[in-house]
Amino acid sequence: MSALYPYPAVQYIPLAFQVHFRHEGSPSHPFILIGWEIFAQQEALMENFGRQLPALRETPEQLPLLVGGFEPLEVKYRGFYVTIKAAPHPLISLLSLPKYYFYKDTLLFQAKTADGNLLAAKAYKLPPVRRRVSRIT
């Protein structure tokens, strides 16, 4: 147990994340944008960072995250919390995480340093999932 992960290690689900885009930049402060927020602010992001983000949409399987002001090193999930172990760095990254591990509808994403200092946090409510209903006739 540590300041970063205060519960026993077996209680965390490590999440493999894909990096779709990285850009050395100088964000004014660490931030996390999730899902639709990325696309709603795409023009402002292009003005601030001078880069067009690749086309990436939220799907039933993947959740996109745009993070800045830190480098994501690992991601672990437990209950309501998605903890991103991070190192402060003037960088923006577009990531995607697998959704199928999330068993709560409301999540709190937290980027923290190895010693547990909070860099950024963002609450997110997962959209409802349409499930196939099979009928026996």
C-alpha positions as CSV (number, residue, x, y, z in Angstrom):
1,M,0.0,0.0,0.0
2,S,1.1,3.5,-0.7
3,A,-0.1,7.1,-0.9
4,L,-0.8,6.5,-4.6
5,Y,-2.6,3.2,-4.1
6,P,-3.9,3.1,-0.5
7,Y,-5.6,-0.3,-0.8
8,P,-4.0,-3.8,-1.3
9,A,-2.7,-4.3,-4.8
10,V,-5.1,-7.1,-5.5
11,Q,-8.0,-4.7,-5.3
12,Y,-6.9,-2.7,-8.4
13,I,-7.4,-3.6,-12.0
14,P,-4.5,-2.5,-14.2
15,L,-5.8,-0.9,-17.4
16,A,-3.8,-1.1,-20.6
17,F,-4.1,2.2,-22.4
18,Q,-3.3,3.1,-26.0
19,V,-1.6,6.4,-26.9
20,H,-3.1,7.8,-30.1
21,F,-1.3,11.1,-30.1
22,R,1.4,12.9,-28.1
23,H,2.6,16.4,-28.5
24,E,5.3,18.3,-26.5
25,G,3.6,21.4,-25.5
26,S,3.2,23.7,-22.5
27,P,-0.2,23.4,-20.9
28,S,-0.8,26.0,-18.3
29,H,-1.8,23.4,-15.7
30,P,-2.5,19.7,-15.7
31,F,-5.9,18.7,-17.1
32,I,-8.1,15.7,-18.0
33,L,-10.8,15.8,-20.7
34,I,-12.9,12.7,-21.2
35,G,-15.1,11.4,-24.0
36,W,-17.4,14.1,-25.5
37,E,-15.5,16.9,-23.8
38,I,-12.6,16.4,-26.2
39,F,-14.7,16.8,-29.2
40,A,-16.7,19.7,-27.8
41,Q,-13.5,21.6,-27.3
42,Q,-11.6,20.5,-30.4
43,E,-11.4,24.0,-31.9
44,A,-10.1,25.6,-28.7
45,L,-7.6,22.8,-28.3
46,M,-6.3,23.4,-31.9
47,E,-5.9,27.1,-31.1
48,N,-4.1,26.5,-27.8
49,F,-1.8,23.8,-29.0
50,G,-1.6,24.4,-32.8
51,R,-2.3,20.7,-33.5
52,Q,-5.2,18.9,-35.0
53,L,-6.2,15.8,-32.9
54,P,-6.7,12.6,-34.8
55,A,-10.3,11.5,-35.3
56,L,-11.1,9.3,-32.3
57,R,-14.7,8.7,-31.0
58,E,-16.0,7.2,-27.9
59,T,-17.2,3.6,-28.6
60,P,-18.9,1.0,-26.4
61,E,-15.5,-0.6,-26.0
62,Q,-13.1,2.4,-25.7
63,L,-13.1,5.6,-23.7
64,P,-10.9,8.5,-25.0
65,L,-9.0,10.8,-22.6
66,L,-7.0,13.9,-23.5
67,V,-4.5,14.7,-20.8
68,G,-2.1,17.5,-20.4
69,G,0.6,18.8,-18.1
70,F,1.8,15.3,-17.2
71,E,2.9,12.0,-18.8
72,P,0.7,9.0,-18.0
73,L,2.8,6.1,-16.8
74,E,0.1,3.6,-15.7
75,V,-3.6,3.4,-15.1
76,K,-5.4,1.4,-12.4
77,Y,-9.1,1.1,-11.6
78,R,-10.9,0.4,-8.3
79,G,-14.6,1.1,-7.6
80,F,-15.3,4.7,-8.5
81,Y,-11.6,5.7,-9.0
82,V,-9.4,5.5,-12.1
83,T,-5.9,6.4,-10.9
84,I,-3.4,7.6,-13.4
85,K,0.2,7.4,-12.1
86,A,1.8,10.4,-13.8
87,A,5.0,12.5,-14.0
88,P,4.6,16.2,-14.4
89,H,5.7,17.0,-18.0
90,P,4.7,19.7,-20.6
91,L,2.9,17.2,-22.8
92,I,-0.5,16.5,-24.2
93,S,-1.6,13.0,-24.9
94,L,-4.7,11.4,-26.5
95,L,-5.4,8.0,-24.9
96,S,-8.0,5.4,-24.9
97,L,-9.0,3.0,-22.1
98,P,-11.0,-0.2,-22.3
99,K,-14.5,0.3,-20.8
100,Y,-15.4,-3.3,-20.1
101,Y,-13.6,-3.2,-16.7
102,F,-15.7,-0.4,-15.3
103,Y,-18.5,-1.7,-13.1
104,K,-19.6,1.7,-11.8
105,D,-21.5,4.3,-13.8
106,T,-19.8,7.4,-12.2
107,L,-16.0,7.5,-12.2
108,L,-13.4,9.8,-10.8
109,F,-10.3,10.1,-12.9
110,Q,-7.3,11.2,-10.8
111,A,-3.8,11.9,-12.1
112,K,-1.3,11.6,-9.2
113,T,2.5,11.5,-8.8
114,A,4.2,8.4,-7.5
115,D,4.1,9.9,-4.0
116,G,0.3,10.5,-4.2
117,N,0.2,14.3,-5.0
118,L,-2.9,15.1,-7.0
119,L,-2.2,16.8,-10.4
120,A,-5.7,16.8,-11.9
121,A,-9.1,15.2,-11.3
122,K,-12.3,14.9,-13.3
123,A,-15.6,13.2,-12.6
124,Y,-17.3,11.4,-15.5
125,K,-20.6,9.6,-15.9
126,L,-20.5,6.8,-18.4
127,P,-23.3,6.9,-21.0
128,P,-25.9,4.1,-20.7
129,V,-25.0,1.0,-22.6
130,R,-27.5,-0.5,-25.0
131,R,-27.6,-4.2,-24.4
132,R,-29.0,-6.7,-26.8
133,V,-32.1,-8.4,-25.5
134,S,-32.7,-11.8,-26.9
135,R,-36.2,-13.1,-27.0
136,I,-37.1,-16.7,-26.9
137,T,-40.1,-17.4,-29.0
